[in-house]
Each structure stands twice: as C-alpha cells, then as structure tokens.
Amino acid sequence: MDTRTSHDDTATFPFLFEPPNPSDTPQDLFKNEHRYIRKTDSREILFYTDGACLRNGQSNPQAGCAFVHRPSAYAQDGTLTHAGTVGFSLEEKGPTGAMYKHTSNRAELRAVIAVLQFRDWSVDCNAGWRSIVIATDSEYVAVGATSWATKWEVGGWKTYDRKLQRRIDVKNQDLWQLLLAEVRKLHSRGVNVSFWRIPRELNSRADKFAREVAQSEGRPDYEVIIPTGPVGIGSKP
C-alpha cells in the first residue's frame, strides 16, 4: 500500500502519480494490450479520462464525458469484439439530484467518477488491482483531486474569492465529494488512486469520444455507468 495515503479511509486523498522520469509517457510505462497494465507492476492499471463541453460558459452548453479502460479489440472482419472506450453525455442533475449547468470542468470530473464506479476494481481480473492511475490533461482534475480538495474539505467546502473578497461555495462540490467517497471506498478495499497529468496530445482518444458524445442531448438523471458485456454499456440509478 502506498505510504502517501492514510490508513484512515475517511482522511484519504488521491496523490499525484510520479513517473520515474519526467519525460515518461503512459506508453512508456504501461502495456498496450488487453488492459493498460504497468510493465513493472502487474497490479497497477491506467485509465485515460476527458470531458468536453460545446458552448462552454455560454447559453445552452452541452457536455460529454469519456474514458478509455483498454485498447479496443476487433475480429478479422472488422467487427468490434471488446469495446475499450466509454462515452456518455453529462447528466442534467448531479448525484444529489440538484440541477447543474454543463461545463467542461464538470464533464472532466464526471468522467473520472465514471471510471471509479465502472467496476469493483478490488476484485476485477481475478486478484484485483491495487493501484489505479487516472491519466488526464485537466489541471482542474489532477491538481484539484490531489491538492485543492484537501483544503476544500477541511474548510467546509468553501474557498476564498479574491474578487468578491469573501468565502464562497466550491464549485462542483457534489462531484468532488463523490469522487473522494469513491477513492476512499477503493482505499478501504486495498486499492490506491493517483492522478497523472499528461499532455493533451497523449489523451486524444478520450478527447475524441468526449467531443462526439457532447453533441448528444444530455441525460436527465445521474446514473452509474456499468458494463453489460464485451461491447455493451449500461447504467443504473
């Protein structure tokens, strides 16, 4: 178990993934086979995540989320046999049932939560995984999860707005709180979660799918994204 996480699951926070060399890429460290498994650690797995929002910050925004959990596999005739990328439109409601306007930050955060809820990674693939690495090009997600969230939680999910010169509610705190809850659930089962901020060009597949599903109409209610077979994706409340 990584020493940078607490044994007290209620105080556990994810940490920044530190590659052996600053120039290392996910392709350097993780196999590109049936899963993205660490070459030097068979119980560490990597996921690519991204979110996109059409008309971000404007009227009528539409957002999409995506994550890549394995390379897609195809039969000799070109038929997809194992889907590796999951894309879905951002819900109109958050996990608490409250309505939220679509934003790119919200979509990026939602994609990470979808990964953590997709399976019980502590028992997946026989023995289960002991380390999950989230590869994202989003500073908001990577730094927020590993640094800002600690201060936000201690501060009662308030942050100081220099322009307004007063404390205000942290944006997207419903998703931040759910993300931490999922991280702590995994930690209690022996799985650590880290975040690796990668260049945008290394996250092209997740980015492509997020942009595509952002064109679809948003789903009304928050649901957990689940696999329904080698190529099928479903959801549950």
C-alpha positions in Angstrom: 0.0 0.0 0.0 1.4 3.4 -0.9 2.7 5.3 2.1 1.3 8.6 0.8 -2.2 7.6 1.6 -3.7 7.5 5.1 -4.7 4.3 6.9 -7.8 6.3 8.0 -10.1 5.9 5.0 -12.1 9.0 5.9 -9.0 11.1 5.5 -7.6 9.5 2.4 -6.9 11.7 -0.7 -5.5 10.6 -4.0 -2.0 11.6 -4.9 -0.1 12.8 -8.0 1.5 10.0 -10.0 5.2 10.5 -10.3 6.8 8.7 -13.3 10.4 7.5 -12.9 11.5 10.1 -15.5 9.8 13.4 -16.3 9.8 12.5 -20.0 8.0 9.2 -19.5 4.6 8.7 -21.2 1.8 6.3 -20.4 3.0 4.2 -23.4 6.5 4.0 -21.9 5.3 2.7 -18.6 2.1 0.7 -19.4 1.4 -2.2 -21.7 -0.9 -1.5 -24.6 -2.5 -5.0 -24.5 -5.9 -6.2 -23.1 -5.6 -3.6 -20.4 -3.2 -0.7 -19.7 -1.1 -2.6 -17.1 2.1 -1.2 -15.6 5.1 -3.0 -17.1 6.8 -3.3 -13.7 3.7 -3.9 -11.6 1.0 -6.3 -12.8 -1.5 -4.9 -10.3 -1.4 -1.3 -11.4 -3.7 -0.2 -14.1 -4.1 3.1 -16.0 -7.2 4.8 -17.5 -7.5 7.8 -19.8 -10.3 10.3 -19.0 -11.6 13.5 -20.5 -14.6 15.7 -20.8 -15.7 18.3 -23.4 -18.4 21.0 -23.4 -19.8 22.6 -26.5 -20.5 26.3 -25.9 -18.8 26.2 -22.6 -19.6 29.2 -20.5 -22.3 30.3 -23.0 -26.0 29.7 -23.3 -27.3 26.1 -23.9 -24.0 24.3 -23.2 -23.8 20.5 -23.9 -21.1 18.3 -22.3 -19.8 14.8 -22.8 -17.6 12.5 -20.8 -15.3 9.7 -21.8 -12.7 7.2 -20.5 -10.5 4.6 -22.1 -10.1 1.5 -20.0 -8.5 -0.8 -22.6 -7.5 -0.9 -26.2 -10.5 -1.9 -28.4 -10.3 -5.3 -30.0 -11.7 -6.3 -33.4 -12.3 -9.6 -35.2 -10.7 -10.2 -38.6 -13.8 -9.0 -40.4 -13.6 -5.7 -38.5 -16.3 -6.4 -36.0 -15.8 -4.9 -32.6 -15.3 -7.7 -30.0 -14.2 -5.7 -27.0 -15.0 -2.0 -26.6 -12.3 -0.1 -24.8 -13.7 3.4 -24.7 -16.8 4.6 -22.9 -18.5 7.8 -23.8 -21.7 9.3 -22.3 -23.4 12.7 -22.2 -23.3 14.6 -19.0 -26.4 14.4 -16.8 -28.6 17.5 -16.2 -28.7 16.5 -12.5 -25.8 15.7 -10.1 -25.6 12.8 -7.8 -27.6 14.7 -5.1 -30.5 15.4 -7.5 -29.8 19.1 -7.9 -29.6 20.6 -11.4 -26.3 21.9 -12.7 -25.3 23.8 -15.9 -23.0 21.9 -18.1 -19.3 22.9 -18.1 -16.1 21.4 -19.3 -14.8 21.1 -15.7 -17.9 19.3 -14.6 -17.6 16.9 -17.5 -13.9 16.1 -16.9 -14.7 15.4 -13.2 -17.7 13.2 -14.1 -15.5 11.1 -16.4 -13.2 10.2 -13.5 -16.1 9.2 -11.2 -17.4 7.0 -14.0 -14.1 5.1 -14.1 -14.1 4.6 -10.3 -17.7 3.3 -10.4 -17.4 1.2 -13.6 -16.4 -2.0 -11.8 -15.3 -3.1 -8.4 -11.6 -2.8 -9.2 -10.6 -4.5 -6.0 -11.8 -7.9 -7.3 -11.7 -7.3 -11.1 -9.5 -9.6 -13.2 -9.2 -12.4 -10.6 -6.9 -11.0 -7.9 -7.9 -7.4 -8.4 -5.9 -4.2 -8.8 -4.0 -2.5 -6.1 -3.3 0.8 -7.9 -5.4 2.9 -10.3 -3.7 5.7 -12.3 -6.0 8.3 -13.8 -4.3 9.9 -16.9 -5.9 13.3 -17.6 -4.8 16.5 -19.4 -7.0 18.6 -17.0 -5.2 20.7 -14.4 -8.6 21.2 -12.7 -9.0 17.5 -12.1 -5.4 16.4 -11.4 -4.4 19.3 -9.1 -7.9 19.6 -7.7 -8.0 16.0 -6.6 -4.5 15.8 -5.2 -4.2 19.3 -3.6 -7.2 21.6 -3.6 -9.7 19.1 -2.4 -7.8 18.6 0.8 -8.1 22.3 1.6 -11.7 22.5 0.5 -12.8 19.6 2.7 -11.1 21.0 5.7 -12.6 24.4 5.0 -16.1 23.1 4.8 -16.2 23.2 1.0 -15.7 26.9 1.0 -13.0 28.9 -0.9 -11.9 32.5 -0.8 -12.8 34.6 -3.8 -10.3 37.4 -4.1 -12.5 39.4 -6.5 -15.5 39.3 -4.1 -13.3 39.4 -1.0 -15.3 36.7 0.7 -15.7 33.0 1.1 -17.9 31.2 -1.4 -19.0 27.6 -2.1 -16.6 25.4 -4.0 -18.0 24.8 -7.5 -18.9 21.2 -8.4 -18.6 20.1 -4.8 -21.2 17.4 -5.3 -18.9 15.7 -7.7 -15.8 16.4 -5.7 -17.4 14.8 -2.6 -18.5 11.8 -4.6 -15.0 11.4 -6.1 -13.4 11.4 -2.7 -16.0 8.9 -1.4 -15.2 6.5 -4.3 -11.5 7.0 -3.7 -12.0 6.1 0.0 -14.2 3.1 -0.8 -11.4 1.7 -3.1 -8.8 2.5 -0.5 -10.7 0.6 2.2 -10.5 -2.4 -0.2 -6.8 -2.1 -0.8 -6.8 0.0 -4.0 -4.9 3.3 -4.2 -5.9 6.0 -6.7 -3.4 8.5 -8.2 -3.7 11.2 -11.0 -1.2 11.7 -13.8 -1.5 15.0 -15.7 -0.4 14.3 -19.3 -0.2 16.4 -22.4 -3.4 16.8 -24.3 -1.9 15.1 -27.4 -1.5 11.9 -25.4 -5.2 11.9 -24.4 -6.6 12.1 -27.9 -8.9 9.1 -27.8 -10.7 10.1 -24.7 -10.9 13.7 -26.0 -12.4 12.5 -29.4 -15.1 10.4 -27.7 -16.0 13.2 -25.2 -16.4 15.7 -28.0 -18.6 13.3 -30.0 -21.0 12.4 -27.2 -21.2 16.1 -26.2 -23.2 16.6 -29.4 -25.9 14.2 -27.9 -28.7 15.5 -25.7 -27.9 15.4 -22.0 -29.3 12.7 -19.9 -31.7 14.0 -17.1 -30.7 12.0 -14.1 -27.3 10.9 -12.6 -26.7 7.3 -13.2 -23.8 4.9 -12.6 -22.2 3.7 -15.9 -21.7 -0.1 -16.0 -20.5 -2.7 -18.5 -23.2 -5.0 -19.9 -20.9 -7.3 -21.9 -17.8 -7.1 -24.1 -19.1 -4.2 -26.1 -22.2 -3.1 -24.2 -22.6 -0.2 -21.8 -25.5 0.4 -19.5 -26.4 2.4 -16.5 -28.1 2.1 -13.1 -29.5 4.7 -10.6 
